[in-house]
Amino acid sequence: MSGAEWATNVLGAVGGAAVGALALGAVVCRLNRNIADWVFARIWLSMSDEVDKSLKVYKRELFSSGLTGHVLEVGSGTGVNLKHYTDPQLGKDIESLTMLEPNERLYEKLEEGVNEASGTARFPIHTINDFFPSDAVATQQYDAIVFVLVLCSVKDLRETLHEAYRLLKPGGKLIFLEHVCPPRVSLKYLAALMISPLWTSYGDGCKLTRQTEEAIVEFDWHETEIERFTKAVPHHGLSLEWLANNIIMGQATK
Ligand SMILES: C[S@@+](CC[C@H](N)C(=O)[O-])C[C@H]1O[C@@H](n2cnc3c(N)ncnc32)[C@H](O)[C@@H]1O
């Protein structure tokens, strides 16, 4: 066997083993919720600050109007948005904040942040370790319900939006910043379809091709304001984030 043939065989074997291991890991995550939560928490704990930084300008705009009264944030993760709510300008009209997060391993970090922020916040902050829709908030009414990078992961998008709509007071706002399905006729859409089985398994059920805007506008909103943009990604697009950089951001008023 020549050196080149030997190298090709070794590369083929290593590549095959890596793909096999990834596929096996994906199956394990699908079968065991606890392991899937652990894997996703490891991933999100390592990248949530970076993702937050890359959305800083947009979040400033997102949170600059509509944060009034009683606010519910669904899927708070590690609590990266706390700083916006407790910002003396952005959060000046908030009366209470409830943060819902089902993943226990992220919830620990969220609680740490909330304990710290509670010392200086002018309003009470509650945390709830549960999925939305949740009995713990089912009888409240909110002035604003916030979703940031969450609607891609919820099990049932329409049920989630239906419950959010129900919990909003008349005049209340759904505030969202979400990655959505890339244009149907694009290389990115094809790539998203191909990688989806692995992405969804390791990424807490996140769907790259979810039609979130279409689902939001189905409700009987008094007014909607939606911006669409493509977020810059590191390494000139050679990053997996490229698959999730078609973003919608805005608010829908009941
Ligand atoms: C990609 S992370 C985003 C976290 C945070 N919003 C941020 O911007 O950093 C998605 C979060 O949604 C949470 N999540 C998924 N399904 C949920 C549900 N049905 N109810 C509440 N949170 C949910 C996950 O546990 C995870 O923390």
The ligand as an SDF file (V2000), in Angstrom:
LIG
                    3D

 27 29  0  0  0  0  0  0  0  0999 V2000
  -31.2490   28.9050   22.6410 C   0  0  0  0  0  0  0  0  0  0  0  0
  -31.6970   29.0360   24.2980 S   0  0  0  0  0  0  0  0  0  0  0  0
  -31.9420   30.7840   24.4890 C   0  0  0  0  0  0  0  0  0  0  0  0
  -31.8650   31.2130   25.9240 C   0  0  0  0  0  0  0  0  0  0  0  0
  -32.0380   32.7240   26.1480 C   0  0  0  0  0  0  0  0  0  0  0  0
  -33.3410   33.1760   25.7590 N   0  0  0  0  0  0  0  0  0  0  0  0
  -30.9610   33.4900   25.4260 C   0  0  0  0  0  0  0  0  0  0  0  0
  -31.2910   34.2930   24.5490 O   0  0  0  0  0  0  0  0  0  0  0  0
  -29.7860   33.2760   25.7420 O   0  0  0  0  0  0  0  0  0  0  0  0
  -33.3580   28.4040   24.2980 C   0  0  0  0  0  0  0  0  0  0  0  0
  -33.9360   28.2910   25.6950 C   0  0  0  0  0  0  0  0  0  0  0  0
  -35.3240   27.9720   25.6210 O   0  0  0  0  0  0  0  0  0  0  0  0
  -35.6260   27.0560   26.6320 C   0  0  0  0  0  0  0  0  0  0  0  0
  -36.8910   26.3750   26.2610 N   0  0  0  0  0  0  0  0  0  0  0  0
  -37.0850   25.4440   25.3180 C   0  0  0  0  0  0  0  0  0  0  0  0
  -38.3860   25.0530   25.2950 N   0  0  0  0  0  0  0  0  0  0  0  0
  -39.0140   25.7780   26.2480 C   0  0  0  0  0  0  0  0  0  0  0  0
  -40.3600   25.8430   26.7150 C   0  0  0  0  0  0  0  0  0  0  0  0
  -41.3430   25.0820   26.1940 N   0  0  0  0  0  0  0  0  0  0  0  0
  -40.6240   26.6980   27.7200 N   0  0  0  0  0  0  0  0  0  0  0  0
  -39.6840   27.4760   28.2520 C   0  0  0  0  0  0  0  0  0  0  0  0
  -38.3930   27.4690   27.8510 N   0  0  0  0  0  0  0  0  0  0  0  0
  -38.0680   26.6310   26.8610 C   0  0  0  0  0  0  0  0  0  0  0  0
  -34.4060   26.1560   26.7050 C   0  0  0  0  0  0  0  0  0  0  0  0
  -34.3130   25.4770   27.9380 O   0  0  0  0  0  0  0  0  0  0  0  0
  -33.2930   27.1710   26.5070 C   0  0  0  0  0  0  0  0  0  0  0  0
  -32.8280   27.7070   27.7040 O   0  0  0  0  0  0  0  0  0  0  0  0
  1  2  1  0
  2  3  1  0
  2 10  1  0
  3  4  1  0
  4  5  1  0
  5  6  1  0
  5  7  1  0
  7  8  2  0
  7  9  1  0
 10 11  1  0
 11 12  1  0
 11 26  1  0
 12 13  1  0
 13 14  1  0
 13 24  1  0
 14 15  1  0
 14 23  1  0
 15 16  2  0
 16 17  1  0
 17 18  1  0
 17 23  2  0
 18 19  1  0
 18 20  2  0
 20 21  1  0
 21 22  2  0
 22 23  1  0
 24 25  1  0
 24 26  1  0
 26 27  1  0
M  CHG  2   2   1   9  -1
M  END
$$$$
